[in-house]
């Protein structure tokens, strides 16, 4: 006599239970992903914002490191350098501007208030394309502006260099006059026009950390050439 094969499978109740469990797992996974997204999104935005700030700071750093010693005349006819540095910022000529690469530009890097007790680092640029910079008080077209960093607790600038071109030239004579104490030092202000020299270094302090930039040192040669008779 032939034996009958017994068929096995899921019952309707077992199928309903399985579907219910699967639905709970999918719902739990969806909730977990939503919760993760809500918590990660602000952090991701913060990370992306920090990366962009660092990229902007790198561009400004390149502009400062590639500064140019630019000779100009003041109102009284005095020859000096187009450089003005103060505690709150500086103005200088660079060969590597951010917005107009390949064209020299005057740049301003300075601080502005960014809420109570906070500062932001600002960069402004005036391309010298089609502009002949000859005077210290010349009006320039600052066409570009960029906020480099924001939310800084402290932001200051200082400058290392000679007090004057005369002291620098004396220091290279070998025998210094009696009582001569001239040597490069750090200053909170530095006027390249009145000193007839540019600083040798720039220092930018950001929230307690300090970044130092070297400045091309060809000042005495340029000034001497500018004062030679034609």
Residue, then its C-alpha position, 0 to 999 in steps of 0.5 A: x500500500x502506498x504511503x501518503x506524503x505529509x505536506x508541511x508549511x506556515x500556518x496563517x497565524x505563523x505568517x501573521x506573527x512573522x509579518x508583525x515581527x518584521x514590521x516592528x523591526x522595520x519600524x525600529x530601524x527607521x526610527x533609529x536611522x531618523x534619530x541618528x540623522x537628527x543628531x548627526x546632521x548638526x555635527x556634519x554641518x559643523x564639520x563641513x563649516x570648519x573645513x570651509x573656514x580652514x580652506x579660507x584661512x589657507x588662502x589668506x595665509x598664502x596671500x600674506x606669505x606672498x606679500x610684495x614690498x610696494x614703494x609709494x609716496x606720502x603726501x609730503x613726498x616721503x618714499x616708503x612702503x605701502x604697508x600699515x599694520x595695527x592691532x586690529x589688522x593690516x593692509x599690504x600688497x600681495x602677489x597671490x590674492x584670493x579672488x584675482x589670481x595672477x594680478x597683484x592686489x591690495x588686501x586688508x585682513x582685519x577683525x570685526x565684532x561678531x556678537x558680544x565678546x566675539x570676533x570674526x576675521x575679514x578679508x578684503x581685496x582690491x585688484x591692481x589690474x589697470x591701477x597704478x599704485x603710487x600714493x599711500x592715500x590713493x583710493x582703491x576699488x575693494x571689490x571683494x570681501x570674505x569672512x574667513x573665520x567667525x566666533x573667535x574669542x580673541x584676534x590680534x595682530x603684531x609685527x616684527x621689524x626695524x624701527x626705521x630704515x636708518x637703524x637697519x642700514x646702521x646695523x649693517x655697517x659693522x662698527x655700530x655707534x656707541x649706545x646704538x641699541x637698534x635691533x628688530x623688535x615686535x610692535x603692535x603698530x607698523x607703518x611702512x611709509x613712515x619707517x621706510x621699511x616693511x616688517x620682517x614677520x607678521x603674527x596673527x593670534x587666534x584664540x590663544x594660538x599664533x600664526x607667524x608669516x615671513x615677509x620678503x625682505x628687500x626693503x633697503x634695496x628698493x628704497x635706495x633705487x627709488x631715491x636714485x636720480x634719474 
